[in-house]
Structure formats: structure tokens, C-alpha cells
Amino acid sequence: MMDKSNAMIKIMTILNEDGRMMPGGRAHAIVTEYMNFKIDRMGPEEALQDVMHSKEHLVAQIQQMEM
């Protein structure tokens, strides 16, 4: 069974494969807060699966935040 911190690490790695989202930046803070909410609501494993399924859409939204 996966815990919240391991899920967060995996999720942020998936969403930041290109390295554009910098810790401390606006997009990083927003995504971290949203993913914490998602993990709390869905559970770590379900949240990870959801992110993997909707990765392209989430990455596009992150790129829009960084403009």
C-alpha cells in the first residue's frame, strides 16, 4: 500500500518530466496543493492512477499557468 508522500513524489515526477516546474514557483505551489487535495479525497493509489490517465491534460494546464 502506498502512502501519501510516495504518491506525491510519483505524481510530481510524472507531471514535471520536462523539469519546467520549479519548486517554490507559482505553478509548483498550485499543483502541490491540488495534488494534496486529490490524494486526500481519492487515496494515494487512486490519485496516482488518475494523474497517469489525465497526464496530458494536466501538463497542458501547468504550461498555461507558467505563461
N, C-alpha and C positions, 0 to 999 in steps of 0.2 A: 504494500500500500504506500502510495506517495504522499509526502507531507506538503504543506503549503509552500515552504521555502524552495523545495526541489522543483515543484511545479512552476513557481515564479521564475527560477533560473532557466528552466527549459523553455518557457513561454517567451521570455525576453530574448533568449538566444535565437529562437525561431523568427521573432519579429525584427531583430536587429542584425540579420545575417550580413548586411552590407556595411555595418558599422557606422551608419549615419546618425543614429540616435545616441546622443552623448549624455552620460549621467550628469544630473544637475540641470539639464536643459528643459525647456518647457514641454516638449513632446514626451521626453522620458518621464517626467513627473506625472503628466496626464495619463500616459499608458500604464505606468506602475499603479496609480490609484485605481484605474478602471479594472486592471487585471486582478488586483487585490479583491475588489468587489465581486468580480466574476468567480474567483476561486471560493470566496466565502459563500456565495449563492449556489454555485453548482458543485462544489467539491473540486479538489485538485485534479483528479484524473479526467473528469468530465470537462473541466475548463481547458485543460491541455488539448483534449480531442477537439473541442470546439474551435480553439485557435488554429489548430492544424487544418481543420476543414475550411476556415474562413480567412486563412493567411493572406491571400492576395488582396482581398477587400480591406483588411486591417492595415496592411503595409501601405496601400494607396491612401488611406485616411491619415496615417502617420506622415507620409510625404507631404500631404496637403497642409498639415499643421506646421511643418518645417519651412514652408514658403513665406 
